[in-house]
Amino acid sequence: MPHIYVILFIFSALAAIATYFVPAGEFERVPGPDGRETVNPESFTQIESSPVGVVDFLTIIPRGLIEAGEIIFFTFMIGGMFMVLKKTGIIEIVVDRLANRFANKSILIIPVLTTVFAIVATLIGTPELTLVYIPVIMPLMIALGYDSIVAAAIALIGSVVGFTAGVLNPVNVGLSQQIVGVPLFSGMSFRIIIFVLTVAVASLYIMRYAKKVKNNPLNSFVYEDDVEKRKQYQHQDKLEVRTMTARQKYASFAALLFMGILVYGVLNHGWFMVEMAGLFVFMGIIVGLISGLNSTEISEGFTEGFRDVLMGAIIMGLARGVSVALEDGHIMDTIVYSLGSVVGDFPAVFGAVGMYLVQLTINFIIPSGSGQALVTMPIMGPLADLIGVTRQTAVLAFQLGDGFAHILYP
């Protein structure tokens, strides 16, 4: 496979080329729920073509980085905060204890963690917290004889299936139901069924791969990449368990308190990346000081953490460049309108499936759950009426298409 930078650059180039062939068009933007801007589904008009030129294309990547600044700096703050936590020694002690506790039944840790991450995502709608979980569970998975793919899968797939099921997810289900005019969080019993089924399938899927790696490490897709991690985390003597000092115990309590504040802020005050990033900064500083680190050690911890997540942060900016190209050429609305029109020609049942496929496709160019809802649901709601399915079905098609796509797209 080409490097991910190359893949995303090619996608951006294809988006820019498309602006020469796809007619430009736009919807009128009107105030939506909670003062957010949404589209008037009956206002689509074609406008003068404005293809992306060479000079404009040269700026796509830096502008993508700027527009993705919120999630990029969120990623940096997560990386810095967790490196500070690692320097306190808390993570290693917790990992050792869990490794000992699950030494003889390690496979059970997979459905447990997958379910926990799915519950968090289905309640507060923040799959970005995947970035929080991976550095915590990576040492544990390696210590138990698995690989880094298992760690990433538990965090990513668990979060995505929880976000997709959206039992009480305000980001995709809550907002889309508001837009199409159905009772807020109605249809919860059906979403709970989706949650249980998808979490069960996800757990079994990850466990199947994990068993192969456990039985023969050479079956790992990242065997060579994990050499250093195995040296660091796979201990021969699993019987020796380190204990926390008094300061480490206080620091652990403080870390849990900060996570509680995070959940409270997201659920009750609508916190998102900026607020969470700010909280992570203070979390790293305060937990570090309580554990006994000095200001220089904390600062260096943040710097090391920034360096560790640099590539992931840049990827997010490069991916945003695809949307920048489509917006510059004014063809994003055209794509959405055209896909919606195609679905309108289908019979009811196929139309519902078509809505799902449309949302799955659009997620590539509008990866934000709330952003996709604000652009597509004003179109999909009335479209559901026309083809003879309920607006609740349109919401379901949106949440599944928007959710599962996060597994597929870079």
C-alpha positions in Angstrom: 0.0 0.0 0.0 1.2 3.5 -0.7 1.8 5.7 2.4 -1.3 7.3 3.8 -0.1 10.7 2.9 0.1 9.6 -0.7 -3.4 8.1 -0.6 -4.9 11.3 0.8 -3.0 13.5 -1.6 -4.5 11.4 -4.5 -8.0 11.8 -3.1 -7.5 15.6 -2.9 -6.2 15.7 -6.5 -9.2 13.6 -7.7 -11.6 16.0 -5.9 -9.9 19.0 -7.5 -10.1 17.3 -11.0 -13.8 16.6 -10.4 -14.5 20.3 -10.1 -13.9 20.5 -13.9 -16.5 18.0 -14.7 -19.2 18.1 -12.0 -21.6 21.1 -12.4 -21.4 23.6 -9.6 -24.4 24.2 -7.4 -25.5 25.1 -4.0 -28.3 25.1 -1.5 -29.5 28.1 0.4 -28.4 28.0 4.1 -31.0 28.7 6.8 -31.0 28.6 10.6 -31.5 25.1 12.0 -31.7 23.5 15.4 -29.8 25.2 18.2 -28.9 28.1 15.9 -26.8 25.9 13.5 -26.9 26.5 9.8 -28.7 23.9 7.7 -29.9 23.7 4.1 -33.2 24.4 2.5 -33.8 21.2 0.5 -35.9 23.0 -2.1 -33.4 25.7 -2.9 -30.8 23.9 -4.9 -29.7 25.9 -7.9 -26.8 25.5 -10.4 -24.3 28.3 -10.3 -21.3 29.3 -12.5 -18.6 26.7 -12.5 -15.5 27.5 -10.5 -13.0 24.7 -10.9 -10.0 24.5 -8.6 -6.9 26.0 -10.3 -3.3 25.1 -9.8 -2.7 27.9 -7.4 -5.8 27.0 -5.4 -4.7 23.4 -5.4 -1.3 24.3 -3.9 -3.2 25.7 -0.9 -5.5 22.8 -0.3 -3.3 20.9 2.1 -2.4 23.9 4.4 -6.0 25.1 4.4 -7.1 21.5 5.2 -4.7 21.6 8.2 -6.1 25.0 9.3 -9.8 23.9 8.9 -9.1 20.6 10.8 -7.2 22.6 13.5 -9.7 21.8 16.2 -9.3 18.0 15.9 -5.6 18.3 15.2 -4.9 20.2 18.4 -7.3 17.9 20.3 -5.1 15.0 19.1 -1.9 16.8 20.3 -3.4 17.4 23.7 -4.4 13.8 24.1 -0.9 12.6 23.1 0.7 15.0 25.5 -1.6 14.2 28.4 -1.1 10.5 28.1 2.7 10.8 27.9 2.6 12.7 31.2 0.4 9.9 32.7 2.9 7.4 31.4 5.7 9.2 33.1 3.8 9.0 36.4 4.0 5.2 36.3 0.3 4.8 36.8 -0.5 3.3 33.4 2.3 0.6 33.8 1.0 -0.4 37.2 -2.6 -0.7 36.0 -1.5 -2.6 33.0 0.5 -5.1 35.1 -2.4 -5.7 37.4 -4.9 -6.3 34.5 -2.3 -8.5 32.8 -2.0 -10.7 35.9 -5.8 -10.7 36.5 -6.5 -11.8 32.9 -3.4 -13.9 32.4 -5.3 -17.2 32.2 -8.5 -15.8 30.5 -7.1 -12.9 28.5 -9.6 -13.3 25.7 -12.4 -12.0 28.0 -10.8 -8.6 28.2 -11.7 -8.0 24.6 -15.5 -8.1 24.9 -15.3 -6.2 28.3 -13.3 -3.3 26.9 -15.2 -3.2 23.6 -18.5 -3.0 25.4 -17.2 -0.2 27.8 -16.0 1.9 24.9 -19.2 1.3 22.9 -21.3 2.4 25.9 -19.4 5.7 26.2 -19.7 6.5 22.5 -23.4 5.6 22.4 -24.2 7.9 25.3 -22.0 11.0 24.5 -21.2 10.6 20.8 -17.5 11.2 20.8 -15.7 8.5 18.7 -12.7 10.8 18.8 -12.1 9.4 22.3 -10.7 6.4 20.5 -7.4 8.4 20.5 -7.6 8.4 24.3 -8.1 4.7 24.7 -5.4 3.3 22.4 -2.4 4.5 24.4 -4.0 3.1 27.6 -4.8 -0.4 26.3 -1.9 -0.9 23.9 0.6 -2.0 26.6 -2.1 -4.3 28.1 -2.8 -6.1 24.8 0.9 -6.6 24.1 1.5 -7.9 27.6 -1.3 -10.4 27.2 0.3 -11.7 24.0 -1.8 -9.9 21.3 -0.7 -7.1 19.0 -1.2 -3.4 18.4 -4.0 -4.2 15.8 -6.0 -5.8 18.6 -5.6 -2.7 20.8 -6.6 -0.4 17.9 -9.5 -2.6 16.9 -11.0 -2.7 20.5 -10.8 1.1 20.7 -11.9 1.9 17.2 -14.5 -0.7 16.5 -16.0 -0.5 20.0 -16.3 3.3 19.7 -17.7 3.2 16.2 -20.4 0.6 16.8 -21.5 2.4 19.9 -21.6 5.7 18.1 -23.4 4.1 15.2 -26.1 2.5 17.3 -26.6 5.9 18.9 -28.8 4.9 21.8 -28.6 8.4 23.3 -26.1 9.9 20.9 -26.8 13.7 20.7 -24.3 14.1 17.8 -26.0 12.0 15.1 -29.3 10.7 16.4 -30.4 13.7 18.5 -29.5 16.3 15.9 -30.9 14.4 12.9 -34.2 13.7 14.7 -34.5 17.4 15.5 -34.0 18.3 11.9 -36.6 15.9 10.4 -39.1 16.6 13.2 -39.5 13.3 15.0 -39.5 13.0 18.9 -36.1 13.4 20.4 -34.4 9.9 21.0 -37.6 8.1 19.9 -37.0 4.5 18.6 -34.6 3.8 21.5 -35.6 0.2 21.9 -34.7 -0.6 18.3 -31.4 1.2 18.7 -30.6 -0.9 21.8 -31.1 -4.1 19.7 -28.7 -2.7 17.1 -26.2 -1.8 19.9 -26.3 -5.4 21.4 -26.0 -7.1 18.0 -23.2 -4.9 16.7 -21.2 -5.0 19.9 -21.5 -8.8 20.0 -20.4 -9.1 16.3 -17.5 -6.7 16.9 -16.3 -8.6 19.9 -16.4 -11.9 18.2 -14.6 -10.4 15.1 -11.8 -9.0 17.2 -11.5 -12.2 19.3 -11.1 -14.3 16.2 -8.1 -12.4 15.1 -6.7 -12.1 18.6 -6.7 -15.9 19.0 -4.7 -16.3 15.9 -2.1 -13.9 17.1 -2.1 -15.5 20.6 -1.5 -19.0 19.1 1.1 -17.8 16.7 2.5 -14.3 16.9 3.7 -14.6 13.3 0.0 -14.4 12.3 0.0 -10.8 13.3 -0.2 -8.3 10.5 2.2 -6.0 12.4 4.6 -8.6 13.8 7.7 -6.7 12.7 6.3 -3.3 13.7 5.5 -4.6 17.3 9.0 -5.9 18.0 10.0 -3.0 20.3 6.6 -3.0 22.0 6.9 -6.7 22.8 10.3 -6.1 24.3 8.9 -3.3 26.4 5.6 -4.8 27.6 5.7 -8.6 27.5 7.1 -9.6 30.9 8.2 -13.1 31.6 7.2 -13.0 35.3 3.6 -12.1 35.5 3.5 -12.8 39.3 5.2 -9.7 40.4 2.8 -6.9 40.7 4.0 -3.4 41.6 2.0 -1.3 44.0 1.2 2.4 43.8 2.7 4.9 46.1 0.5 7.2 48.1 1.1 10.0 45.6 0.3 7.7 42.6 -3.0 6.7 44.3 -3.9 10.4 44.7 -2.9 11.0 41.1 -5.1 8.1 39.9 -8.1 9.5 41.8 -7.5 12.9 40.3 -7.4 11.3 36.8 -10.7 9.5 37.4 -12.2 12.8 38.6 -11.1 14.6 35.5 -12.7 11.9 33.3 -15.9 12.3 35.3 -15.8 16.0 34.7 -15.3 15.2 31.0 -18.4 13.1 30.8 -20.4 15.7 32.8 -19.3 18.5 30.5 -20.1 16.6 27.3 -23.6 15.5 28.5 -24.7 18.7 30.3 -22.8 21.5 28.7 -22.2 20.4 25.1 -18.4 20.3 25.4 -16.6 19.2 22.3 -13.0 19.1 21.2 -11.8 22.5 22.3 -13.2 22.1 25.8 -12.0 18.5 26.1 -8.5 19.5 24.8 -8.3 22.3 27.5 -9.4 19.8 30.2 -6.7 17.3 29.0 -4.0 20.0 29.4 -5.0 20.7 33.0 -5.4 17.0 33.6 -1.9 16.3 32.6 -0.5 19.2 34.6 -2.4 18.5 37.8 -2.1 14.7 37.8 1.6 15.0 37.0 2.2 17.4 39.9 0.3 15.2 42.3 2.3 12.2 41.3 5.6 14.0 42.0 6.7 15.1 38.6 8.3 18.6 38.4 7.4 21.2 35.8 10.2 20.3 33.4 9.3 16.6 33.4 5.6 17.5 32.7 6.6 19.9 29.9 8.9 17.3 28.3 6.2 14.7 28.7 3.8 16.9 26.7 6.5 17.4 24.0 7.1 13.7 23.7 3.4 13.0 23.4 3.0 15.7 20.7 5.7 14.0 18.7 4.1 10.5 19.1 0.8 11.6 17.6 2.2 14.0 15.0 1.5 11.7 12.0 -2.1 11.0 13.1 -2.7 14.7 13.5 -1.3 15.6 10.1 -3.4 12.8 8.5 -6.6 14.5 9.7 -5.6 17.8 8.0 -4.7 16.0 4.8 -8.1 14.3 4.8 -9.8 17.6 5.3 -8.2 18.8 2.0 -10.7 16.6 0.1 -13.6 18.6 1.4 -11.7 21.9 0.8 -11.4 21.0 -2.9 -15.1 20.1 -3.2 -16.1 23.3 -1.4 -13.8 25.5 -3.5 -15.4 24.1 -6.7 -18.9 24.3 -5.2 -19.7 20.7 -6.1 -20.3 19.2 -2.7 -24.0 20.4 -2.7 -24.3 19.1 -6.2 -23.1 15.6 -5.1 -25.5 15.6 -2.2 -28.4 16.7 -4.3 -27.7 14.2 -7.1 -27.4 11.3 -4.7 -30.7 12.3 -3.0 -32.4 12.5 -6.4 -31.3 9.0 -7.4 -32.7 7.6 -4.2 -36.1 9.3 -4.8 -36.6 7.1 -7.9 -36.4 3.8 -5.9 -39.4 1.9 -4.4 -39.8 2.3 -0.7 -37.7 -0.6 0.6 -34.9 0.0 -1.9 -35.1 3.7 -1.3 -34.4 3.2 2.4 -31.3 1.1 1.5 -30.4 3.7 -1.0 -30.5 6.4 1.7 -28.1 4.3 3.7 -25.7 3.9 0.8 -25.9 7.6 0.1 -25.0 8.5 3.7 -22.2 5.9 3.6 -20.8 7.6 0.4 -21.3 11.2 1.7 -19.4 10.4 4.9 -16.2 10.3 2.8 -16.5 14.0 2.0 -18.3 15.1 5.2 -16.9 13.0 8.0 -18.4 15.1 10.7 -21.6 13.5 12.1 -23.2 16.8 12.9 -22.0 18.3 9.7 -23.4 15.5 7.6 -26.7 15.7 9.5 -27.1 19.4 8.8 -26.4 19.0 5.1 -28.2 15.8 4.3 -31.2 15.4 6.7 -33.2 18.4 5.5 -33.1 16.5 2.1 -33.6 13.0 3.4 -36.5 13.9 5.7 -38.9 15.1 2.9 -37.5 12.4 0.6 -38.6 9.7 3.0 -42.2 11.1 2.8 -42.0 11.0 -1.0 -40.8 7.4 -1.3 -43.2 6.1 1.4 -40.9 5.3 4.4 -40.9 7.0 7.8 -38.7 9.8 8.7 -37.4 7.6 11.6 -36.1 5.3 8.8 -34.3 8.2 7.2 -32.6 8.9 10.6 -31.7 5.2 10.9 -30.2 5.2 7.4 -28.2 8.3 8.3 -26.8 7.0 11.6 -25.8 3.7 10.2 -24.3 5.2 7.0 -22.5 7.9 8.9 -21.3 5.5 11.7 -20.0 2.4 9.9 -18.2 4.6 7.3 -15.7 5.6 10.1 -14.3 2.1 9.9 -13.8 2.2 6.1 -12.4 5.7 5.4 -9.0 7.1 6.2 
